[in-house]
Every structure is written in structure tokens, then in C-alpha cells.
Amino acid sequence: MTINDYFSTSDLSLTTTLSLYYPVDSLDRSNLPKIQFLFKRDSNLDRFVESYWKGEIQVNPITFFNQLKAIKTRIYEH
């Protein structure tokens, strides 16, 4: 695996939205306090991210909030 096999972001909102559809593969804590979330790239991931930035992704707000809590738990579990 190479770095090009992964999509990386520190944006919490993007991470939360992505993680509703793609599992977080790992967290990179090498540049604290900023944490990078890594997602295994596939043929649809880049298009999904582009759709996110265009405002084309819609999610249930309760589902988003619950997922945000789960992501924050992963941040602070160490």
C-alpha cells in the first residue's frame, strides 16, 4: 500500500460524513494537534468527496450527530 491508496483529511465534518459510508482506516497523529483521518481509496471515494464539497450530499442530522460523537471518541481514546 502507498500513500496514494488513501484519502486523508483533518476536516471533522468531512470525516464524519465520509465515515457514514466508508470506514476510517486509521488516524495519523504525527502532526498533533491536527489529526489526519485516512480512508482507503476506491473508485467512488474521490467523487464522493467532490460531491460533499459541492453540497450535493445529504445526511440525516441525527445520524450525523451520532457519528460525530463516535469520531470524537476515536480522537480522544488515546
PDB file with one MODEL, atoms N, CA, C and O in Angstrom:
MODEL        1
ATOM      1  N   MET A   1       0.830  -1.184   0.000  1.00  0.00           N
ATOM      2  CA  MET A   1       0.000   0.000   0.000  1.00  0.00           C
ATOM      3  C   MET A   1       0.877   1.249   0.000  1.00  0.00           C
ATOM      4  O   MET A   1       1.910   1.309   0.666  1.00  0.00           O
ATOM      5  N   THR A   2       0.437   2.235  -0.760  1.00  0.00           N
ATOM      6  CA  THR A   2       1.152   3.515  -0.799  1.00  0.00           C
ATOM      7  C   THR A   2       0.230   4.610  -0.298  1.00  0.00           C
ATOM      8  O   THR A   2      -0.966   4.396  -0.099  1.00  0.00           O
ATOM      9  N   ILE A   3       0.806   5.786  -0.098  1.00  0.00           N
ATOM     10  CA  ILE A   3       0.016   6.927   0.374  1.00  0.00           C
ATOM     11  C   ILE A   3      -1.087   7.278  -0.617  1.00  0.00           C
ATOM     12  O   ILE A   3      -2.120   7.816  -0.218  1.00  0.00           O
ATOM     13  N   ASN A   4      -0.891   6.987  -1.894  1.00  0.00           N
ATOM     14  CA  ASN A   4      -1.920   7.264  -2.905  1.00  0.00           C
ATOM     15  C   ASN A   4      -3.113   6.331  -2.801  1.00  0.00           C
ATOM     16  O   ASN A   4      -4.146   6.567  -3.427  1.00  0.00           O
ATOM     17  N   ASP A   5      -2.976   5.266  -2.010  1.00  0.00           N
ATOM     18  CA  ASP A   5      -4.074   4.329  -1.804  1.00  0.00           C
ATOM     19  C   ASP A   5      -5.071   4.838  -0.771  1.00  0.00           C
ATOM     20  O   ASP A   5      -6.107   4.216  -0.536  1.00  0.00           O
ATOM     21  N   TYR A   6      -4.747   5.987  -0.148  1.00  0.00           N
ATOM     22  CA  TYR A   6      -5.577   6.528   0.919  1.00  0.00           C
ATOM     23  C   TYR A   6      -5.949   7.976   0.656  1.00  0.00           C
ATOM     24  O   TYR A   6      -5.180   8.742   0.076  1.00  0.00           O
ATOM     25  N   PHE A   7      -7.140   8.327   1.094  1.00  0.00           N
ATOM     26  CA  PHE A   7      -7.568   9.721   1.119  1.00  0.00           C
ATOM     27  C   PHE A   7      -7.408  10.184   2.557  1.00  0.00           C
ATOM     28  O   PHE A   7      -7.814   9.487   3.487  1.00  0.00           O
ATOM     29  N   SER A   8      -6.817  11.359   2.744  1.00  0.00           N
ATOM     30  CA  SER A   8      -6.545  11.870   4.072  1.00  0.00           C
ATOM     31  C   SER A   8      -7.195  13.240   4.249  1.00  0.00           C
ATOM     32  O   SER A   8      -7.146  14.079   3.349  1.00  0.00           O
ATOM     33  N   THR A   9      -7.804  13.462   5.418  1.00  0.00           N
ATOM     34  CA  THR A   9      -8.391  14.751   5.732  1.00  0.00           C
ATOM     35  C   THR A   9      -8.343  14.996   7.234  1.00  0.00           C
ATOM     36  O   THR A   9      -8.387  14.061   8.034  1.00  0.00           O
ATOM     37  N   SER A  10      -8.253  16.270   7.602  1.00  0.00           N
ATOM     38  CA  SER A  10      -8.361  16.638   9.016  1.00  0.00           C
ATOM     39  C   SER A  10      -9.682  17.356   9.275  1.00  0.00           C
ATOM     40  O   SER A  10      -9.953  17.759  10.406  1.00  0.00           O
ATOM     41  N   ASP A  11     -10.502  17.519   8.245  1.00  0.00           N
ATOM     42  CA  ASP A  11     -11.785  18.196   8.358  1.00  0.00           C
ATOM     43  C   ASP A  11     -12.785  17.282   9.077  1.00  0.00           C
ATOM     44  O   ASP A  11     -13.130  16.210   8.579  1.00  0.00           O
ATOM     45  N   LEU A  12     -13.239  17.716  10.241  1.00  0.00           N
ATOM     46  CA  LEU A  12     -14.108  16.874  11.067  1.00  0.00           C
ATOM     47  C   LEU A  12     -15.471  16.623  10.423  1.00  0.00           C
ATOM     48  O   LEU A  12     -16.002  15.516  10.515  1.00  0.00           O
ATOM     49  N   SER A  13     -16.031  17.623   9.783  1.00  0.00           N
ATOM     50  CA  SER A  13     -17.326  17.452   9.132  1.00  0.00           C
ATOM     51  C   SER A  13     -17.229  16.492   7.942  1.00  0.00           C
ATOM     52  O   SER A  13     -18.083  15.622   7.767  1.00  0.00           O
ATOM     53  N   LEU A  14     -16.191  16.654   7.133  1.00  0.00           N
ATOM     54  CA  LEU A  14     -15.979  15.742   6.002  1.00  0.00           C
ATOM     55  C   LEU A  14     -15.729  14.326   6.508  1.00  0.00           C
ATOM     56  O   LEU A  14     -16.277  13.363   5.972  1.00  0.00           O
ATOM     57  N   THR A  15     -14.900  14.206   7.539  1.00  0.00           N
ATOM     58  CA  THR A  15     -14.619  12.892   8.111  1.00  0.00           C
ATOM     59  C   THR A  15     -15.900  12.216   8.593  1.00  0.00           C
ATOM     60  O   THR A  15     -16.130  11.036   8.332  1.00  0.00           O
ATOM     61  N   THR A  16     -16.722  12.976   9.294  1.00  0.00           N
ATOM     62  CA  THR A  16     -17.970  12.426   9.816  1.00  0.00           C
ATOM     63  C   THR A  16     -18.864  11.949   8.679  1.00  0.00           C
ATOM     64  O   THR A  16     -19.405  10.844   8.732  1.00  0.00           O
ATOM     65  N   THR A  17     -19.018  12.775   7.657  1.00  0.00           N
ATOM     66  CA  THR A  17     -19.858  12.405   6.518  1.00  0.00           C
ATOM     67  C   THR A  17     -19.300  11.193   5.785  1.00  0.00           C
ATOM     68  O   THR A  17     -20.037  10.257   5.476  1.00  0.00           O
ATOM     69  N   LEU A  18     -18.002  11.210   5.506  1.00  0.00           N
ATOM     70  CA  LEU A  18     -17.385  10.078   4.821  1.00  0.00           C
ATOM     71  C   LEU A  18     -17.549   8.784   5.614  1.00  0.00           C
ATOM     72  O   LEU A  18     -17.817   7.723   5.049  1.00  0.00           O
ATOM     73  N   SER A  19     -17.385   8.891   6.927  1.00  0.00           N
ATOM     74  CA  SER A  19     -17.415   7.683   7.750  1.00  0.00           C
ATOM     75  C   SER A  19     -18.805   7.055   7.851  1.00  0.00           C
ATOM     76  O   SER A  19     -18.949   5.937   8.345  1.00  0.00           O
ATOM     77  N   LEU A  20     -19.813   7.765   7.388  1.00  0.00           N
ATOM     78  CA  LEU A  20     -21.139   7.170   7.293  1.00  0.00           C
ATOM     79  C   LEU A  20     -21.203   6.148   6.151  1.00  0.00           C
ATOM     80  O   LEU A  20     -22.065   5.269   6.135  1.00  0.00           O
ATOM     81  N   TYR A  21     -20.270   6.283   5.195  1.00  0.00           N
ATOM     82  CA  TYR A  21     -20.283   5.430   4.009  1.00  0.00           C
ATOM     83  C   TYR A  21     -19.003   4.613   3.834  1.00  0.00           C
ATOM     84  O   TYR A  21     -19.022   3.556   3.203  1.00  0.00           O
ATOM     85  N   TYR A  22     -17.896   5.099   4.390  1.00  0.00           N
ATOM     86  CA  TYR A  22     -16.595   4.456   4.277  1.00  0.00           C
ATOM     87  C   TYR A  22     -15.976   4.337   5.665  1.00  0.00           C
ATOM     88  O   TYR A  22     -16.038   5.294   6.437  1.00  0.00           O
ATOM     89  N   PRO A  23     -15.389   3.211   6.002  1.00  0.00           N
ATOM     90  CA  PRO A  23     -14.765   3.101   7.322  1.00  0.00           C
ATOM     91  C   PRO A  23     -13.484   3.932   7.411  1.00  0.00           C
ATOM     92  O   PRO A  23     -12.737   4.042   6.439  1.00  0.00           O
ATOM     93  N   VAL A  24     -13.245   4.506   8.570  1.00  0.00           N
ATOM     94  CA  VAL A  24     -11.967   5.178   8.825  1.00  0.00           C
ATOM     95  C   VAL A  24     -10.930   4.072   8.952  1.00  0.00           C
ATOM     96  O   VAL A  24     -11.032   3.215   9.830  1.00  0.00           O
ATOM     97  N   ASP A  25      -9.934   4.094   8.076  1.00  0.00           N
ATOM     98  CA  ASP A  25      -8.930   3.041   8.086  1.00  0.00           C
ATOM     99  C   ASP A  25      -7.943   3.240   9.240  1.00  0.00           C
ATOM    100  O   ASP A  25      -7.573   2.288   9.926  1.00  0.00           O
ATOM    101  N   SER A  26      -7.525   4.492   9.441  1.00  0.00           N
ATOM    102  CA  SER A  26      -6.614   4.775  10.546  1.00  0.00           C
ATOM    103  C   SER A  26      -6.545   6.275  10.795  1.00  0.00           C
ATOM    104  O   SER A  26      -7.026   7.081   9.999  1.00  0.00           O
ATOM    105  N   LEU A  27      -5.939   6.621  11.910  1.00  0.00           N
ATOM    106  CA  LEU A  27      -5.726   8.017  12.272  1.00  0.00           C
ATOM    107  C   LEU A  27      -4.230   8.270  12.298  1.00  0.00           C
ATOM    108  O   LEU A  27      -3.464   7.469  12.834  1.00  0.00           O
ATOM    109  N   ASP A  28      -3.820   9.385  11.716  1.00  0.00           N
ATOM    110  CA  ASP A  28      -2.417   9.783  11.721  1.00  0.00           C
ATOM    111  C   ASP A  28      -2.266  10.913  12.731  1.00  0.00           C
ATOM    112  O   ASP A  28      -2.779  12.013  12.524  1.00  0.00           O
ATOM    113  N   ARG A  29      -1.567  10.640  13.816  1.00  0.00           N
ATOM    114  CA  ARG A  29      -1.370  11.616  14.883  1.00  0.00           C
ATOM    115  C   ARG A  29       0.024  12.238  14.848  1.00  0.00           C
ATOM    116  O   ARG A  29       0.454  12.837  15.833  1.00  0.00           O
ATOM    117  N   SER A  30       0.729  12.105  13.741  1.00  0.00           N
ATOM    118  CA  SER A  30       2.120  12.565  13.673  1.00  0.00           C
ATOM    119  C   SER A  30       2.263  14.086  13.652  1.00  0.00           C
ATOM    120  O   SER A  30       3.354  14.596  13.907  1.00  0.00           O
ATOM    121  N   ASN A  31       1.200  14.816  13.357  1.00  0.00           N
ATOM    122  CA  ASN A  31       1.254  16.281  13.317  1.00  0.00           C
ATOM    123  C   ASN A  31       0.314  16.897  14.338  1.00  0.00           C
ATOM    124  O   ASN A  31      -0.423  17.830  14.021  1.00  0.00           O
ATOM    125  N   LEU A  32       0.333  16.378  15.572  1.00  0.00           N
ATOM    126  CA  LEU A  32      -0.539  16.919  16.615  1.00  0.00           C
ATOM    127  C   LEU A  32      -0.309  18.410  16.775  1.00  0.00           C
ATOM    128  O   LEU A  32       0.835  18.854  16.677  1.00  0.00           O
ATOM    129  N   PRO A  33      -1.335  19.194  17.015  1.00  0.00           N
ATOM    130  CA  PRO A  33      -2.652  18.770  17.449  1.00  0.00           C
ATOM    131  C   PRO A  33      -3.589  18.384  16.305  1.00  0.00           C
ATOM    132  O   PRO A  33      -4.724  17.979  16.556  1.00  0.00           O
ATOM    133  N   LYS A  34      -3.144  18.501  15.068  1.00  0.00           N
ATOM    134  CA  LYS A  34      -4.000  18.149  13.933  1.00  0.00           C
ATOM    135  C   LYS A  34      -3.935  16.642  13.681  1.00  0.00           C
ATOM    136  O   LYS A  34      -2.851  16.069  13.574  1.00  0.00           O
ATOM    137  N   ILE A  35      -5.090  16.017  13.589  1.00  0.00           N
ATOM    138  CA  ILE A  35      -5.182  14.584  13.332  1.00  0.00           C
ATOM    139  C   ILE A  35      -5.705  14.386  11.912  1.00  0.00           C
ATOM    140  O   ILE A  35      -6.678  15.017  11.500  1.00  0.00           O
ATOM    141  N   GLN A  36      -5.049  13.511  11.183  1.00  0.00           N
ATOM    142  CA  GLN A  36      -5.485  13.164   9.839  1.00  0.00           C
ATOM    143  C   GLN A  36      -6.246  11.844   9.886  1.00  0.00           C
ATOM    144  O   GLN A  36      -5.791  10.871  10.487  1.00  0.00           O
ATOM    145  N   PHE A  37      -7.396  11.828   9.253  1.00  0.00           N
ATOM    146  CA  PHE A  37      -8.190  10.603   9.138  1.00  0.00           C
ATOM    147  C   PHE A  37      -7.927  10.016   7.763  1.00  0.00           C
ATOM    148  O   PHE A  37      -8.004  10.722   6.758  1.00  0.00           O
ATOM    149  N   LEU A  38      -7.615   8.728   7.714  1.00  0.00           N
ATOM    150  CA  LEU A  38      -7.302   8.081   6.452  1.00  0.00           C
ATOM    151  C   LEU A  38      -8.396   7.100   6.063  1.00  0.00           C
ATOM    152  O   LEU A  38      -8.849   6.282   6.864  1.00  0.00           O
ATOM    153  N   PHE A  39      -8.800   7.210   4.814  1.00  0.00           N
ATOM    154  CA  PHE A  39      -9.815   6.336   4.229  1.00  0.00           C
ATOM    155  C   PHE A  39      -9.190   5.608   3.046  1.00  0.00           C
ATOM    156  O   PHE A  39      -8.508   6.219   2.223  1.00  0.00           O
ATOM    157  N   LYS A  40      -9.423   4.307   2.963  1.00  0.00           N
ATOM    158  CA  LYS A  40      -8.913   3.553   1.818  1.00  0.00           C
ATOM    159  C   LYS A  40      -9.638   4.030   0.567  1.00  0.00           C
ATOM    160  O   LYS A  40     -10.867   4.027   0.494  1.00  0.00           O
ATOM    161  N   ARG A  41      -8.850   4.434  -0.404  1.00  0.00           N
ATOM    162  CA  ARG A  41      -9.395   4.998  -1.631  1.00  0.00           C
ATOM    163  C   ARG A  41      -9.954   3.887  -2.516  1.00  0.00           C
ATOM    164  O   ARG A  41      -9.358   2.818  -2.645  1.00  0.00           O
ATOM    165  N   ASP A  42     -11.105   4.157  -3.120  1.00  0.00           N
ATOM    166  CA  ASP A  42     -11.654   3.274  -4.147  1.00  0.00           C
ATOM    167  C   ASP A  42     -12.143   4.141  -5.293  1.00  0.00           C
ATOM    168  O   ASP A  42     -11.959   5.358  -5.276  1.00  0.00           O
ATOM    169  N   SER A  43     -12.755   3.532  -6.275  1.00  0.00           N
ATOM    170  CA  SER A  43     -13.130   4.272  -7.484  1.00  0.00           C
ATOM    171  C   SER A  43     -14.190   5.340  -7.225  1.00  0.00           C
ATOM    172  O   SER A  43     -14.328   6.267  -8.024  1.00  0.00           O
ATOM    173  N   ASN A  44     -14.937   5.234  -6.137  1.00  0.00           N
ATOM    174  CA  ASN A  44     -16.005   6.203  -5.880  1.00  0.00           C
ATOM    175  C   ASN A  44     -15.658   7.256  -4.838  1.00  0.00           C
ATOM    176  O   ASN A  44     -16.341   8.276  -4.750  1.00  0.00           O
ATOM    177  N   LEU A  45     -14.625   7.036  -4.056  1.00  0.00           N
ATOM    178  CA  LEU A  45     -14.337   7.929  -2.932  1.00  0.00           C
ATOM    179  C   LEU A  45     -14.059   9.363  -3.371  1.00  0.00           C
ATOM    180  O   LEU A  45     -14.607  10.300  -2.789  1.00  0.00           O
ATOM    181  N   ASP A  46     -13.227   9.548  -4.376  1.00  0.00           N
ATOM    182  CA  ASP A  46     -12.903  10.904  -4.828  1.00  0.00           C
ATOM    183  C   ASP A  46     -14.142  11.636  -5.343  1.00  0.00           C
ATOM    184  O   ASP A  46     -14.293  12.837  -5.117  1.00  0.00           O
ATOM    185  N   ARG A  47     -15.019  10.922  -6.029  1.00  0.00           N
ATOM    186  CA  ARG A  47     -16.266  11.544  -6.496  1.00  0.00           C
ATOM    187  C   ARG A  47     -17.174  11.894  -5.328  1.00  0.00           C
ATOM    188  O   ARG A  47     -17.857  12.917  -5.356  1.00  0.00           O
ATOM    189  N   PHE A  48     -17.185  11.059  -4.310  1.00  0.00           N
ATOM    190  CA  PHE A  48     -17.990  11.322  -3.118  1.00  0.00           C
ATOM    191  C   PHE A  48     -17.488  12.591  -2.427  1.00  0.00           C
ATOM    192  O   PHE A  48     -18.286  13.438  -2.027  1.00  0.00           O
ATOM    193  N   VAL A  49     -16.177  12.723  -2.288  1.00  0.00           N
ATOM    194  CA  VAL A  49     -15.596  13.922  -1.659  1.00  0.00           C
ATOM    195  C   VAL A  49     -15.938  15.160  -2.480  1.00  0.00           C
ATOM    196  O   VAL A  49     -16.289  16.199  -1.921  1.00  0.00           O
ATOM    197  N   GLU A  50     -15.839  15.057  -3.774  1.00  0.00           N
ATOM    198  CA  GLU A  50     -16.191  16.183  -4.651  1.00  0.00           C
ATOM    199  C   GLU A  50     -17.665  16.562  -4.469  1.00  0.00           C
ATOM    200  O   GLU A  50     -17.999  17.745  -4.411  1.00  0.00           O
ATOM    201  N   SER A  51     -18.535  15.570  -4.380  1.00  0.00           N
ATOM    202  CA  SER A  51     -19.958  15.832  -4.155  1.00  0.00           C
ATOM    203  C   SER A  51     -20.192  16.493  -2.808  1.00  0.00           C
ATOM    204  O   SER A  51     -21.056  17.359  -2.675  1.00  0.00           O
ATOM    205  N   TYR A  52     -19.417  16.080  -1.806  1.00  0.00           N
ATOM    206  CA  TYR A  52     -19.505  16.716  -0.483  1.00  0.00           C
ATOM    207  C   TYR A  52     -19.211  18.212  -0.586  1.00  0.00           C
ATOM    208  O   TYR A  52     -19.981  19.036  -0.091  1.00  0.00           O
ATOM    209  N   TRP A  53     -18.095  18.559  -1.231  1.00  0.00           N
ATOM    210  CA  TRP A  53     -17.705  19.971  -1.328  1.00  0.00           C
ATOM    211  C   TRP A  53     -18.660  20.775  -2.207  1.00  0.00           C
ATOM    212  O   TRP A  53     -18.744  21.994  -2.062  1.00  0.00           O
ATOM    213  N   LYS A  54     -19.370  20.128  -3.102  1.00  0.00           N
ATOM    214  CA  LYS A  54     -20.371  20.815  -3.925  1.00  0.00           C
ATOM    215  C   LYS A  54     -21.709  20.953  -3.203  1.00  0.00           C
ATOM    216  O   LYS A  54     -22.629  21.583  -3.725  1.00  0.00           O
ATOM    217  N   GLY A  55     -21.826  20.375  -2.016  1.00  0.00           N
ATOM    218  CA  GLY A  55     -23.073  20.445  -1.260  1.00  0.00           C
ATOM    219  C   GLY A  55     -24.145  19.502  -1.753  1.00  0.00           C
ATOM    220  O   GLY A  55     -25.334  19.734  -1.532  1.00  0.00           O
ATOM    221  N   GLU A  56     -23.735  18.445  -2.418  1.00  0.00           N
ATOM    222  CA  GLU A  56     -24.691  17.511  -3.004  1.00  0.00           C
ATOM    223  C   GLU A  56     -25.020  16.325  -2.094  1.00  0.00           C
ATOM    224  O   GLU A  56     -25.914  15.539  -2.408  1.00  0.00           O
ATOM    225  N   ILE A  57     -24.315  16.188  -0.979  1.00  0.00           N
ATOM    226  CA  ILE A  57     -24.536  15.070  -0.065  1.00  0.00           C
ATOM    227  C   ILE A  57     -25.534  15.510   1.002  1.00  0.00           C
ATOM    228  O   ILE A  57     -25.391  16.575   1.602  1.00  0.00           O
ATOM    229  N   GLN A  58     -26.523  14.691   1.224  1.00  0.00           N
ATOM    230  CA  GLN A  58     -27.489  14.970   2.281  1.00  0.00           C
ATOM    231  C   GLN A  58     -27.494  13.793   3.246  1.00  0.00           C
ATOM    232  O   GLN A  58     -27.535  12.631   2.840  1.00  0.00           O
ATOM    233  N   VAL A  59     -27.451  14.126   4.540  1.00  0.00           N
ATOM    234  CA  VAL A  59     -27.497  13.087   5.562  1.00  0.00           C
ATOM    235  C   VAL A  59     -28.515  13.478   6.622  1.00  0.00           C
ATOM    236  O   VAL A  59     -28.827  14.653   6.811  1.00  0.00           O
ATOM    237  N   ASN A  60     -29.018  12.468   7.303  1.00  0.00           N
ATOM    238  CA  ASN A  60     -29.934  12.701   8.408  1.00  0.00           C
ATOM    239  C   ASN A  60     -29.158  13.374   9.538  1.00  0.00           C
ATOM    240  O   ASN A  60     -28.099  12.880   9.925  1.00  0.00           O
ATOM    241  N   PRO A  61     -29.659  14.499  10.084  1.00  0.00           N
ATOM    242  CA  PRO A  61     -28.912  15.222  11.117  1.00  0.00           C
ATOM    243  C   PRO A  61     -28.675  14.415  12.387  1.00  0.00           C
ATOM    244  O   PRO A  61     -27.625  14.568  13.012  1.00  0.00           O
ATOM    245  N   ILE A  62     -29.597  13.577  12.783  1.00  0.00           N
ATOM    246  CA  ILE A  62     -29.404  12.766  13.991  1.00  0.00           C
ATOM    247  C   ILE A  62     -28.317  11.717  13.740  1.00  0.00           C
ATOM    248  O   ILE A  62     -27.476  11.473  14.605  1.00  0.00           O
ATOM    249  N   THR A  63     -28.335  11.105  12.567  1.00  0.00           N
ATOM    250  CA  THR A  63     -27.308  10.139  12.201  1.00  0.00           C
ATOM    251  C   THR A  63     -25.937  10.817  12.155  1.00  0.00           C
ATOM    252  O   THR A  63     -24.947  10.263  12.634  1.00  0.00           O
ATOM    253  N   PHE A  64     -25.886  12.022  11.575  1.00  0.00           N
ATOM    254  CA  PHE A  64     -24.630  12.772  11.502  1.00  0.00           C
ATOM    255  C   PHE A  64     -24.107  13.068  12.906  1.00  0.00           C
ATOM    256  O   PHE A  64     -22.927  12.854  13.183  1.00  0.00           O
ATOM    257  N   PHE A  65     -24.971  13.557  13.792  1.00  0.00           N
ATOM    258  CA  PHE A  65     -24.557  13.906  15.144  1.00  0.00           C
ATOM    259  C   PHE A  65     -24.040  12.684  15.898  1.00  0.00           C
ATOM    260  O   PHE A  65     -23.016  12.766  16.576  1.00  0.00           O
ATOM    261  N   ASN A  66     -24.729  11.562  15.790  1.00  0.00           N
ATOM    262  CA  ASN A  66     -24.281  10.340  16.450  1.00  0.00           C
ATOM    263  C   ASN A  66     -22.928   9.869  15.906  1.00  0.00           C
ATOM    264  O   ASN A  66     -22.079   9.393  16.660  1.00  0.00           O
ATOM    265  N   GLN A  67     -22.740  10.007  14.601  1.00  0.00           N
ATOM    266  CA  GLN A  67     -21.455   9.618  14.001  1.00  0.00           C
ATOM    267  C   GLN A  67     -20.352  10.582  14.439  1.00  0.00           C
ATOM    268  O   GLN A  67     -19.216  10.161  14.663  1.00  0.00           O
ATOM    269  N   LEU A  68     -20.674  11.860  14.563  1.00  0.00           N
ATOM    270  CA  LEU A  68     -19.700  12.843  15.037  1.00  0.00           C
ATOM    271  C   LEU A  68     -19.219  12.476  16.441  1.00  0.00           C
ATOM    272  O   LEU A  68     -18.028  12.581  16.732  1.00  0.00           O
ATOM    273  N   LYS A  69     -20.123  12.053  17.301  1.00  0.00           N
ATOM    274  CA  LYS A  69     -19.740  11.618  18.647  1.00  0.00           C
ATOM    275  C   LYS A  69     -18.803  10.419  18.577  1.00  0.00           C
ATOM    276  O   LYS A  69     -17.843  10.335  19.343  1.00  0.00           O
ATOM    277  N   ALA A  70     -19.076   9.494  17.667  1.00  0.00           N
ATOM    278  CA  ALA A  70     -18.215   8.314  17.512  1.00  0.00           C
ATOM    279  C   ALA A  70     -16.822   8.712  17.017  1.00  0.00           C
ATOM    280  O   ALA A  70     -15.821   8.163  17.477  1.00  0.00           O
ATOM    281  N   ILE A  71     -16.756   9.650  16.096  1.00  0.00           N
ATOM    282  CA  ILE A  71     -15.465  10.127  15.581  1.00  0.00           C
ATOM    283  C   ILE A  71     -14.681  10.813  16.700  1.00  0.00           C
ATOM    284  O   ILE A  71     -13.480  10.586  16.844  1.00  0.00           O
ATOM    285  N   LYS A  72     -15.350  11.643  17.486  1.00  0.00           N
ATOM    286  CA  LYS A  72     -14.675  12.322  18.592  1.00  0.00           C
ATOM    287  C   LYS A  72     -14.173  11.327  19.624  1.00  0.00           C
ATOM    288  O   LYS A  72     -13.120  11.540  20.226  1.00  0.00           O
ATOM    289  N   THR A  73     -14.900  10.259  19.836  1.00  0.00           N
ATOM    290  CA  THR A  73     -14.442   9.210  20.746  1.00  0.00           C
ATOM    291  C   THR A  73     -13.130   8.620  20.244  1.00  0.00           C
ATOM    292  O   THR A  73     -12.217   8.372  21.032  1.00  0.00           O
ATOM    293  N   ARG A  74     -13.035   8.395  18.940  1.00  0.00           N
ATOM    294  CA  ARG A  74     -11.792   7.857  18.365  1.00  0.00           C
ATOM    295  C   ARG A  74     -10.642   8.836  18.537  1.00  0.00           C
ATOM    296  O   ARG A  74      -9.506   8.419  18.761  1.00  0.00           O
ATOM    297  N   ILE A  75     -10.920  10.137  18.436  1.00  0.00           N
ATOM    298  CA  ILE A  75      -9.874  11.151  18.604  1.00  0.00           C
ATOM    299  C   ILE A  75      -9.289  11.084  20.004  1.00  0.00           C
ATOM    300  O   ILE A  75      -8.071  11.108  20.184  1.00  0.00           O
ATOM    301  N   TYR A  76     -10.172  10.999  20.994  1.00  0.00           N
ATOM    302  CA  TYR A  76      -9.745  11.130  22.386  1.00  0.00           C
ATOM    303  C   TYR A  76      -9.495   9.800  23.086  1.00  0.00           C
ATOM    304  O   TYR A  76      -9.254   9.791  24.293  1.00  0.00           O
ATOM    305  N   GLU A  77      -9.544   8.679  22.374  1.00  0.00           N
ATOM    306  CA  GLU A  77      -9.381   7.391  23.021  1.00  0.00           C
ATOM    307  C   GLU A  77      -7.942   7.093  23.434  1.00  0.00           C
ATOM    308  O   GLU A  77      -7.701   6.124  24.153  1.00  0.00           O
ATOM    309  N   HIS A  78      -6.993   7.897  22.999  1.00  0.00           N
ATOM    310  CA  HIS A  78      -5.591   7.659  23.389  1.00  0.00           C
ATOM    311  C   HIS A  78      -5.197   8.521  24.533  1.00  0.00           C
ATOM    312  O   HIS A  78      -4.057   8.455  24.992  1.00  0.00           O
TER     313      HIS A  78
ENDMDL
END
